[in-house]
């Protein structure tokens, strides 16, 4: 009979759970929150709501706003491109929902306008200057040198992202415009349009219109490209080569072409069912003067632009030193592709060239010490042998490699000064990592490099992969008349290396100076150029004076392989302006691009200002560049690293209608590369940052906004938490995802121990560790001491290694760039794979790879008792993205199935005060409840725990004895050597 009664009890418990689950599913089927537990702003009065699991995926797709139309229209006027994006998004449902507009823009482009129309109301944007971040001091180490990186390498895209609440049965329209100047490389211009709406779109259209003064000699629409690789899902020509994407139409005459790409739903689905079609790429070039013509000058609205790209000139001999990273990280694909590129480059060196190789790791190796060798069959053969024998090993001595290459080239030029007067000298430097050997501080390396180069030659830097200090490479090349190029981790390095060499491998002119009559020109952009390479183009823009004469005198001086040359010409300003106006009228491009010459001048002037402040040595000089670039950014409404965009954001009331007043704003910032923690912009408290971040592995933190501490009106995004946490002394709470049982336990650790909380290093790349601090126990306590978490580290190894170190006082983020953020300020940051939101003195929310989310609470005491310490609490908000192999003190329970059972009374270990436990209203359990974990049985008692800073109480089954048998292994198995230890769980299950 007792067995029958126990069976009946278990059956009733099971059926109650089933019926309860079905009831909840029915109630929530109309309006479902898709998080396990919703917890707004960690408000203890808002009870967690259990959400139906089985409708989660289906309804997530249903409530996502539908993109009805996406139009991306670009007009290119003499290389200057205006792009207008229009996206219409419909919320089909009765309830308000979040709509996300995101669009990839070229890194070199500047956003010039953003407007939202939500529910029929217009929400415009405004570009404002960023406030000064810190008082500047003079000198090399004042911090200003790391303020901005003016240009990134080509091929990168940034993501503009804006979230907005769309009322039910309503539409939102997003209007974005941006501008860029196309650069000529390898004999053509390239324009890229991102087509990645993330869903199939009913009406999708991409248009590119090209209007040029000179005849268009080459035009090609490439297959859709993802990253650096063209897609094979385009049209296939008769010769077997991939043609333009399906539905592409091209109309063209001598100086005008219009290209449209309008795939229907079926055609889009054939390319990519998720809406990530790729990049729509157009290449073109124009006719230019043969030999030593003065170039193309266009005049409009008191400004001019001068394009200079002569052709059919004799090639200038070059002296080149290849400085190649051979550290251990280059092993495998990187060194193989590097060797392939170098073998190809060796075949293309010209007879009058001279060259050498330097490799660096822990030690420096020079192929031919003390000289550069001429290009002969024997030397090329020996060089290939040297390349073939390269074997990666050791660390990365960037400074040593640069010094060796510079000394080699400098000594060669000094000894051969006369014979190499008409030659171009350069270093091509390649690395895949950060400095680890020798000088490792960036300012030291930059200073040493400038001293070694001494303006005698140019330094071109190439970074491979995700672990490179691209800011360092950019600074090194920019200060030594070169450029930097980035090779993504998954790109074909051999093709990109060869392509970069092709760009700089054929110098035609050196020491180019472009000058104009002083009485006619007021401001001009960069007019001194170290080299002109075949297939490129030099561009100078200027502002004419109010009283300019009708004639503009232009003089170009340069050197080629044979002699110094001087080109001069008088240009009629009036005639050139009439010609420009006539071309625009014929093309019917519209009024929005009529001022293209002035805007091009403003665009280049801002770029020059950012470069100048990066190179500036004195505080006053830095300030002048900053002020000039800021003023121009505001004049032309450019979103640059010196400005921010304030967007009025619609507020939806509880009844679903739009609020009548708009007081809160959101600050959308351009990427402020290399911003340090004490240089955060101080925006109004009501502003919440929106993201503008890099699609490729970023060079820097992408968006940062700060609200003042104390009484802040910082807009807090609701934080979703489960009960799974480690907080307080520390008290652990875990919620079984299957049975919904809540289990709790204590860990009596030792001060100084570092505990593994979560480890999924092999799969998602995520590891969480916590360091303990000790404190005396309060009077009358059964404990000898208390322990708290004083530091928590989160390591994310994918797609590249980054980490977050948290203490009650600060948050350290290292994701390419290191930032130290105070916990006393509300700050939001977004990078390519990490998102951080700090609510001042309250909590930190960390999002990894878009889905994994942790929340860390800051516990601070104004007047602490002897047993109190400032400490941290750790909560798992969303475990989606962590694998089933996740382990750690908390991680092992994320996918564990824990059952509740009863042990016979004579087996009880619950204690004399635990003779009766009640679960439910009419069901009494035996006195010995126990948990079934794997093949282990753990006796437990019923307890209550206070979580979320003690403001919410949860009932849980408490496992005593330091969680013996509940956790796999024992306490010592979870103690790791250091905060950044990412070792996986290596022990088997506890068999005790």
N, C-alpha and C positions, 0 to 999 in steps of 0.2 A: 504493500500500500504506500509506503514512504517513497519507493522508487516511482510509483505512478504519480504521486503528488509532485515530486520534483520534475518529472517529465511534463506534467501539465503546466507547472510554473514557467518552465523554459518556453513552452509552446505559446503561452499567453504573452510572454515578453516579446517573442519573435513577431507574433501577429500584430501586437500593438505598434511595434516599430514599423512594420510594413504598411499598416493602415495610415499611420501618421505620415509616412513618406508620401503615400499616394494623395493624401489630403493636401499636403503642402504643394505637391506638383500641380494639382488642379487649381488651387488658389493663385498660383504664380504664373500659370501658363499664359495669361494675358499680358503681364508686365513683369519681366524678369530682370533682376540685376545679376550680372554675369560673374560676380565675384562670390567666393564662398561665404565671406562675411563682409558686410559693408560697415565701415566704421569711420564716420565723418569727423575729420580733424581730431581724432582720438578723443571724442567727446564721450565721457563715461555714461552720460544720460541716454545716449542713443544705443539701444541694445543691439547686439549683432543679430542679423537675420539670416537664417539658413535658407539657402537657395537651391532650387531643384537642379540636380546635376545633369539629368538626362536630356534636358531641353536646351542646355547651354550652347552647344555648337550651332544648332539650327537657328535659334533666335538671334545669336550674334550676327549671323549673316543677314537676317531679315531686317534688323533695325539699322543697319549701316546705310547712311544716305546714298542715294543713287545719283551718279554723275550723268546728267542728261546730255550735256554738251561740253566738249573741251576744244578750244580753238587756240592755236599758237601761230601767230602771224608775224613774220620778220621782214623788215625792209632794210636792205643794205645799200647805203648811198656811199659810193666810193670808199669801201672797206668799213665804214662805220655802221654798225647794225643796231636797229631799234626793234625790240621784240615786245609784243603785246600778248599776254596770256589771258584768256577768259574761260572760267570754269563755272558751269551752272550745276548746282547740287540740290536735289529734291529729297526732303524728309517725307516719306509716304505715310508715316504713322501719326496717330493722334497725339502721342506724347513727344515732348521735346527730346532731341538727341544731339550728341556731339558730332559735328562734321569736321573733318580734317582736310585742309587743303595743303598739299605739299607739291613742290615743283623743283626740279633740278635746274640750276643755272650755272653757266660757266664761271669758274673761279675768278677770271679777270674782269667779269662784268660787274656793273654797279646797278642796283635796283634804283629806279627813279620815281616809282609811284606804286602804291598799293591801296586798293579800295574794296570794301565789302558792301554788298547790298543784301540785307537779311530781312525777310518779311516785308519787302518793299521799301525799307528805310536804308538810307545811305550812311555808311560809316567810313569817313575818309581817314587818311593817315597824314602825319606831319613829321618831317625830318628835323631833328634838333641836334645841336652840338652836345657831345658828351661832356659832363662836368669834369674838371681836372681831378685826377685821381690821387695825386700826391705832390708835395712840394718838390720841385726839381733842384738838384744841386749840380755843380759842375763836375767835370772829371770823367774818367773812363768808366768808373764803376757806379755811376749814379743811377743806373737802371734804364736810362732812356734809350740806350743802344738796342735793347731787346723789345722795344715797344711795338713795332709793327714790321710786318713783312709785306712789302708793297705788291709783290706778284708771286703767285704760285706757279708751279710748273704746268705746262699745257696738258690737257687731257683730264684734268680733275674737274669734278662738278661739286657744287655745294647744294644743300637742300634748304629751300625756304619752306617753313612750315608754320601754319596758323590753325589753331583749333577754335571753333566757335559753336555755341549752342544754337541749333536751328529749331524754331518752334514747330509744333506738329502741323502737318499738312501745309508746309511752307517751303520756300525755296531760298537758297543763298547763292549769290553770284560773287565770285572772287575775280578781281581785275588786278593783274600784276604787269608792270613794265620794267624792262631793264635794257641797258645799253652796253656795248663793247666795241672795241676797235680790233678788227681781225688782223692777225699777224701773218706775214708771208713766210712760209717755211718750205724748203725743198721745191721751190718754184710754183707754189700755189697757196691760195687762202683756203681756210677750212672753217665752215660754220656748222655748229652742232646744235640740234634741238632735241631735248630729252622728251621721250614719249613714254611715260611711265605712270599712267593714271591709277594703277593698282586695281582696276576693274575694267571690264569691257564697257565701252561707251557707245551710246546710240549714235551720236553725231560727233565724230572725231575728225578734225581737220588741221593739217599743218601746211603752212604756206611760207615760201621763201621767195622774195622778190629782190633781184639784184639790178641796181642801176649804176652804171659806170660811165666815166667820161671817155675812156679809151675802149677800144674794141675788145670784147670778150673772146679770148683765143682758146680757152679750155674750160669745159664744164662737165662735171660728172656727179651723179647722185649715187652714193655708195649703198650697198646692202645695209640693212639695219645693223647697228653695232652695239654689242654689249661689252662694256669695258673697252679693251683694245682689240677685241676680236670681232670681225664682221660676222653677222648671222648668215646662215646658209638658207634661211627661209625667205629669200627674195625671189625675183624672177631670174630665170636662167637663160642667158643669151645663147645664140646658135653656136658660138665658139666654146660653150661649156662654162664660161665665166659667170659668176653671180651678177645680176643686174640690179637696178633700183628696186625698192620694195614694191610689192603689188599695189596697184591703184595710183602709182606715181605718174603725174602728167607734167611734161616740160614744154613750155612755149618760150621761144628765144628769137631775138634778132641780134644785130651787131653789138649793141651796148646795153641791152635789156634782156632779162630772162625772168620768168615766173614759174615756180615749181610748186605743185600741190601734191599732197599725200592725204587721201581721204578713204581709209579702209573702212568697210562696213563691219558689222558684228562678226560675221562668219570669217572674214579675212583676218580680223584681229585675233580671233580664237585660234586660227591656224598658225599664227605666229607665236602667241603666248596666251593661254587661257586666264592667266592672272592679271592681264593688263600691262605687264612689264614688257612693252614691245622693244625698248632699247633706244638707241640714238639715231636720229635721222641726220645724215651727214652729207653736206654739199661741198665739193671742191671746185674752185674756179681760179682762173688767172686772166690777166689783161695784157694787151699789147703794150710794149714799152720801147723806148728809144734804143737804138743800137749804139754801142760804143760809149762815148763820153757826153751824152746829152745831159742837160741840166735837170731833167725830170719833169713831173707833172705838178703844176701849181694851180690850186683852185681858190677862189676868193668869194666870200659871201658875208654880208652883214658886218663889215668891219673886221673880219678875221680871215686868215688864210691857212691852208694846209699844203705842205710840200712833200710829195712822194718821190723818193730818189732810189732807183734800183737799176743802174746801168747793167748791160749785159755784153757778152762777147768781148770781155776784157781778158788779157793774159792772166794766168794764175800766179799768185805770189807764192814763192817757196815758203815752206813752213818748217819750224823747228819744234818738235813736239816730244814731250816726255809723258809717258803713260804711268801713272802712279796707281797701283792696283792693290786693293785689300786682299790679303791671303790669310786672314784669321780663320779660326776653326769654324766660325759660323757660315763661311762661304762654301763649305763642303757640300758636295752633291750637285743639285741642279744649277745653283748660282754660279759656281766656278765653271761648270761645263758650258753654260750659255755664254759666260764671259769669254772663255777661250774661243768658242765658235765665232763670236763677234770680232775678237782680236785677229784671228786667222784671216777673216774676210778683210778687215781693215789693212792688214799687212799687204794684201794683194793690190790695194788701191793707193798706197803711198806712191808719190811721184818721184822721178829720178833726182830732182833738185831738193827733195826734202831730206831732213836729218831727224833721227829719232833715238830714243832709248827707253828702257823700262826700269821702274822701281817697284818692288813689292814690299809690303809691310804687314807685319803681325806683331809678335813680340820683338822681332828683330827686323832690321832693314836690309834689303838685298838689292844691289844695283847690277843690272845685267852687264853693262860695259862701263866700269868705273871711270870717272873723270872725263868723259867725252860723250858727244852725240855722233852717231855713225851715219854715213850716207846710205841712201837706198841702193843697194846692189843685190844681185841674186844670192850671193853668199851670206850677206848680212840678213837678208829676209829669211833665208833657210835657218840660220843660227837663231834668229829671233823666234821662229816657230818652235824650234827645239826647246828654247827657254820657256815659252808659253806652255808647251806640252808638259814640261816637267814641274810646273807649279803645283804645289801640294799644300792645301790649307791646314794651318795649325796655329795654336796660340791665341793671344789677345789682339787688341786693336790699337796700334800706336799711330793715330791720325797725325799728330804733330810731327812725329819722326818721319813719316812718309812724305809730308809736305816739305819739310826742311830739306830732306835728301834730294827730292825732285827739283826744288827751287835752286839749291846750291849747284846742282848739276847743270841746269839750264843757264843760270847766271854766270857761272865760270866759263861756259862755252861761248856765250855772247861776248864776254869781256875779252876773251882770247881771239875772237874772230870778228871784232867790231866792224871793221871796214867791209869785209867780204859779205857780211850779212845785214848790211844797212837796209836793203829792200827785201826783207823777209818778215814773216809773222811768227812770233814765238808764243807757245801756249803749253799749259799743263792740263791734261785730262785726268781728273782724279775720281776714282770710284771706290765706294765703300758700301757695306751693308749694315753697319752698326754704329754705335756710339764709342767714343774714346774710352778705353779701359786700361791702357798702358801709357806710361810717360805722362805728359801734360794732359789732363782730362778736363780742365776748366775751360769753357768756351771763350771767355775774354782773353785768356792767355794764348790759346791757339790762334784766335783771330789776330791778336797783336803780333805774334811771332810770324804768322803768314804774311801780313802786310810788310813787316820788316824784311823778310826774306825775298819777297817778290820785288819790292822797290820800284814798282811801276814799269818794270822792264818787259813784262810779258803778262798774259791773261791766264786766269785760272778758271777752268770749267769743271764743275762738280756734278757728280751723278750719285744718287742714292738708290739703293736696291732694297725693296721690301718695307716692312712695317717698323723695324727697330732702329731707324736712322734718326739722328738729330738733324732734321731738315732745316731748322732755323740756323744751325751752325753752318751747314753747307751753303745756305742762301747768303749768309753774311760773308763767308769766305769768298764766294764768287763775285758778289755784288761789289765788294770793296776792292776787287782786283780785276775789274773790267770784263768779267765773265758772266755766265749764267748758270743756273742750277737746273737739273732735270731729275724728275722722280720716276722710278720704275716700280709700279705696283708689285706686290708680292706674287700675284698669280699671272703676271704678264710674261710674254716671251721676251726675256731680257736680251737675247742675242739680236732680235729684230730691232728692239728699241735702242740698244747701244749702237748698232750699225746706223740707224736712222739719225741719231744725235750726231754721230761722227760725220755723216753726210752733210748735215747742216753747217758744220764748222770746218769741214775738211778741205774746202776749196775757197780760200781767201782771195779776194780780187783787189781790195783796197785796204789801206791802213791809215790811221791818223787822219780821219775825215773831219773837216770843220766846215760847217755851213753857216754863212753870214749873210745878213741883209742890211740894206741902207738904214743907218741909225735914225734918220729923220722920219722914216716911214713906219718903223716897228716899235711897239711899246713893250710887249712881253713876248718872249718866245720860249718854247719848251726845249728839251735837251737838243743841243746842236753840235756837240763834240762826240765822236764815235771812234772807238779804238780800231775796230775792224768792220769791213763789209764783206759778207760771205755770199757766195753764189746761191741764188734761190731765195734770198731774204730781201728786206726792204728797209730803208731808213726813212723815218717820218718825223717831220718838224712842223709844228703848228705855231701860229703867232697871232697877236692882236695888233691891228694897225692903229696908228695914232689918229687923233681926230682931224689933224691937218696933214694927212699923208699926201705926198705928191702923187701924180697919176702913175708914175713909173716906180717900180720896185726893183732895186738892183740886187741880184742874187750872185753870190760867189761861193764856189765849192773848192776847197783845197784838199788834196789827198796824195798818197803815195801808192804806186803799184810796183810791179816787179822790175820795171825798167827805170822809172824816174818819178819825180814829184810832178803832179798835175794840178792845174788851176783851170776851173771852169767858171765862166762869167756870162751873165745875161741880164738884160733889162726887160722886165715884164710889165705890161700895161695892166694896172689894177682894174681899170674900168672895163677893158675888154674881157679880162678873165672873169669878172663878176657877171657880166652879161652872158658869157658862155655857160657859166654854172647855172644861172637862173633859167636859161633856155633848156638845158638838159633836164632840170627838175620839172619844168612845165610839160615837156614832151612825155616824161615818164608818168605824169599824173600820180605822184607818190603821196600827195596830201599835205596839209599844212603842218602836221605834227613832226615832220622831219625837215622842214625848210631851214631851220637853224642848225643844220648838222655840223657845219664847219666850226661854229662857236662852241657847240657842245663837245665836239671832238677835241678842241683846244682845252676846254675845261677838264675833260677826262684825262688827257695826257698831263696837264698841269698838276692834277691831284696825284697821279702816279709819281711824277717827279718829286713832289713834295714829300710823299711817303718814303721814297728812296733817300732823299736828302736828310730827313730826320733820322733815318737808320744809320747813315754814314757820319752824321754830325758828331763832332768831338766836344764842342762847347755847349753849355746850357742855353746861352742866348741864341746860338745858331739853331739848336734843336727847337726852341720855342718859336722862332721865326718860321721855320718850315711847317711846324704844327699849325700855327695860326693861319698861314697862307693856304694850306691844304684844307683846313676846316672851313674857312670862308668860301672857298670855291665849291666845296661839297654842299654847303648850304645854298649857294647861289643856284646851282644846277640840280638841287634836290637829290643828290647822290647819297645812297646808304653806303658809307665807307667805314673803315676802322675808327674814324674820328667822329662819327655821327651815330645817332640811334633813331629808329622810326617809332613814333608813338601812334598806336592804332586804337581808336575808340572802339570798344567792344560791346556788342549788344548784351543786355541783361534780360533773361527770361524769368518772368514771375511764376509763382506757384500755379497760377491758372493757365499757364502756357503762353501768355501774351508777352510782348516786349515791354520792358520798363520804359517810362516816359522820359526819365532823365539818364544821362550818360556821364557819370563822374569817374568811373574807374577806367583806366587805360592799361594797355599792355605794351611794354617796350620791346620792340624787335630790333636786335642789334646785328650789325654785320660782324663777321668773325674778327675778334680783336686778338690777332696772333700774339703769343708770348706775353699775355698780360699776367703779371704776378699778383699774388694775393693781396698786397697792399695797394693795388692800383685798380680796384673794382669801381665801376661807375656808380655814383650815388644818385639813384633815380627816386622819383616820388614814391611814397610808401604804397600807393594804390596801384602801382604798376607791377605786373607780373611778366617775367621774361618769356618770350616765345623763341623757338629755336631757329637758328640759321647755322647749320653744321655741315661738315664735310662728308661727302659720300665715300671718297677715297680715304685711306688712313690719314687722319688729320694732322696738321702741323701744330695745332694748338687747341685750346679750349674754345668752343664755338660760340657760346652765348652766356653772358654773366650779367645778372642784375642784382642790385643790393637795396634792401629797405632798411631804414634806420631801426635800431633796436629800441625796445621799450614802447608799449602802446602802439605797436605797428598795426597798420591796416593791410598788411601784406595778404594778398588773396591766397588762401590756402586751398589746395586741391584736396578733395577727400582722400584719405588714406585707408586702404583696405587691408585689414589684418585678420589672420587666423589667431587662435589662442596659442599656437606653438611658439614658445618663447623661452628666454633665459634672462631673468631679471632679479634684482634684489641681491640676495645673500649668497650665492645665486640660487633662486628657485626656478626649476625647470617645469614647464607645462607643455604637454604635447597632446594634440588632438588626432586620434586615429582617423584617417580619411575614409576608411571602409565602414567601421562600426560606429563612428562618431563618439566613441568613448573618449573622455578626457582623462589623461593620466598625468600625475605630477610626481616629482622627486627632487631631492636636494643633492648637490655635489659639495662635499666638504673638502675643498681643495686647499692647496698651500699657497700662501702669498709668493708671487713670482712665477708660479706655474702658468704655462700657456696651454689652453685647452682647445682641442679641435671641436668646433661646433657644427660645421658643415664641410664636407669635402666631396666634390664631384669633378676632380681635376682632369680625369681622363676623358670625360664626355663634354660637359658644358664649360669646363675650365675654371669653375668657381670653387673657391675655398674661403671659409670664414674661421678665424681664430680669435680667441679672447684671452687677454692677460689679466691675472688676478692681482688685487691689492688687498692687504690685510688691515684689520681694525680690531680693537679690543671688543669683546662681547659686553653687552649691557649688564648691569648688576642683576643677579638672580637668574641669568640665562644658563641653560644646560650646556651651551657651547663655550669652548675656551676662547675662540676668536671668531670674527666674521671675515668673509671674503667677498669682494665685489669685482666686477669687470671694470678695470681702469682704462683699458685700450682694446679696441676691436679692429681687426684688419679684414678687409675683403679683397681678395686677389682674384682678378678675372684674366685668364690667360688667352682667351679667344675673343676676337680674331688676332689680337696681339696682347702682350702682357701689360696690364695696368693694375693699380691698386689704390685702395682708399684706407687710410689710417685715421681712426676716430678716437678722440678723447673727449671728456666733458667740456673742454675749453676750445677745441679746434678740430677741423677736418682737413686732412692732407690728401690731396688728389694728385696722383702721378699717372697721367695718360698722355705720354709724349712730353707734356710740359708739367712742371710741378707747381701746384698752387696750395697755399696755406690759407684756409678760410676760417674765420671766427665763428664759433657756434652761437654767438650773441647777435648775429645778423641774419636776416632772412635773405637767402641767396638761392638762385636756381641756375644750374649748369647742365648743358647737354653736349656730349661728344658723340663720336660715331657709334660707340657701343655702351656708353654709360650715361645715366641721367641721375643728377643729384638735386634734391630740394631740401634746403635747410629752413625750418621754421624756427625763428630766433628763440634760443633757450628752451626749446621744446623737443624737437625731434629732427632726425635726418632720414629721408627716404632715398634709397638707392635702387635704381632700376638698371638691370644688366640685360643686354641683348633684347630689350623691349618687353620681356615677359617676367623674368626673375626679379622679385622685388623684396627688399628687406627694409625694416624700419628700426632705427636705433633711437631710443629715448635718452635725453640728457637729464640726469638727476643731479641737481646742484643745491647746496645748502648755503644760506646767507650766514647763519650762526650754527654751525654743525655741533652736535654733541660729540663726546669723545669716541663713541662707537659709530659715528657716521662719516662717510667719505663721499665726495663727489664721484659718481659712477655712471655706468651705462646699462641700459636694458636692450636686449636684442629680440626682435620679432620677425617672423617670416610672414610677409604679406602675401606673396604669391610664389609658389614653388614651380609653376609651369615653366618648363625649360630645364629643370634639374632631372637627371636620369634616375631610373629605378635602382641604380647602383650607388646612389648618394648615401654617404655615411656621416659619422660624427655624432656627437652627443644628441643633437637634434635631428640631423639629416637622416639618420637611420630609420626614423619613424614616419617619414613622409609618405612612404609607400608600404608600410608595414600593416599587416592585418592582426589586430589585437582583439582577443576574445575575452569575455567575462564568464567565469565559471565559479563553482563553489567546491570547497574541499570538505571532507568529512570533519565533523566537529572535533574529533580527537586529534586532528592534524593542525588545528588552529594555532596560529602564531600571532593572532591579532591583538591579544591582551585582554585583561579582565573587563575592561570598559567597552568592549566591542562585541557584546553578546548578541546584539540585534541590529541589523542594518535594514533600512527600508528603501525600496526602489519602487516608485509608483505609489498608487493610492491604496490598493488592497492586496499587494503582494509582499510577503515577508521572505527575505532571503536567509539562508543559514548564516551562522556567525562567522564563517570563514570565506569571504569573497577572495577570489584570486584571478589573476590575468594569465591568459595563455599567449605567450610570445614565442613564435617558432615552436620548438619542442620543449620550452621551459615553462614552468609554472611559478608565478610570483604572487605571494600573498600581499594583499593590499588592505587599506582601510579608507573610509570615506573622509575627505577633508575639503575645506574651502580655501581658495587662494585668491588673493587680490592682485590684479594685473593692471596694466596701463596706468602706471604711477599710483597704484593703490585705489583707483577710482572705479574699478569694476570687480565684482566677485564672481568666481567660477567654482563650481563643484567638481571635484576630481577624485580619482582613485590614486591614493598615495602609496608609492613603493619606498620602503625604508632601506636602511643599511647601504647608503650611497648608491642606490639603484642597482644593487647586486641582483643578477639574473635578469633584470629588466633590460639593461643595456648589454650589447655584445661585449664580451671580454670584461675587463675591469678598468678601474679609474686610470691606472698608469698607462693603459693603451691609448688614452686620449690626450696625454701630455706630450706636446711637441717641442722641438728644440728652439724655435724662434717664431716671431710673429708672421713671417712670410713663408713658413714651411708649407709646402703644397703636397707632401707625400700622401699617397692614397692609403685607405684602410687595408692593412695587410694581414689582419688576423681573421681567423674563422669565427664562427658563432660560439658563444659561450656554451660549454657542454656540462657545466656544473649542475 
